[in-house]
């Protein structure tokens, strides 16, 4: 008789997909609201988007307990920064802080796959994409999570100029208008929801521009 033992893991993958698109004067950050484990849906109304500063918004998929711990650490560090400098952190500064925070935990990483979107000091849209241990890059668009393998080729095809497939890189922001970017995000999520069982229920879209931050919602498939 073969010996059986219980294998316990400190990690889980709660699924879900996140997308961010940077424009000339805006940034669109979006994620679905489904929270799963295995074949079970734990809740259909869980926000994966966190506002870290006035001009920096984080969307995270992966293990949501680790995501919550990461958001708490970043919020505490940002509060210290505000007391020391008497101003909010810029999006590129927050990007570096997130990279450092993830890298400090590289031997027992936060199982979180992040995309950070916002506006830089010139008011241009910026998107930073990450792996679990803090390696990051400024890009024109990014997708993370269980549906990223379905969404990324779609975005590569639709957004030619900021695509990393073109060498040399042409632009760090997309040529789309804000309304076109929102429509594209809705289309990619509707498509991903058809094929990925961990993405669905509802789409939360956060739009950052010179006027501030606003949220939009769209229903997705619930099966």
Buried (B, 14 or more C-beta within 10 A) or exposed (E): EEEEEEEEEEEBBBBBBBBBBBBBBBBBBBBBBBBBBEEEBEEBEBBBBBBBBBBBBBBBBBBBBBBBBBBEBBEEBBEEBEEEEEEBBBBBBBBBBBBEBBEEBEEEBBBBBBBBBBBBEEEBBBBBBBBBBBEBEBBBBBBBBBBBEBBBEBBBEBBEBBBEEEEEEEBBBBBBEBEBBBEBBBEBBEBBBEEBBBBBBBBBBBBBBEEEBEEBEBEBEEE
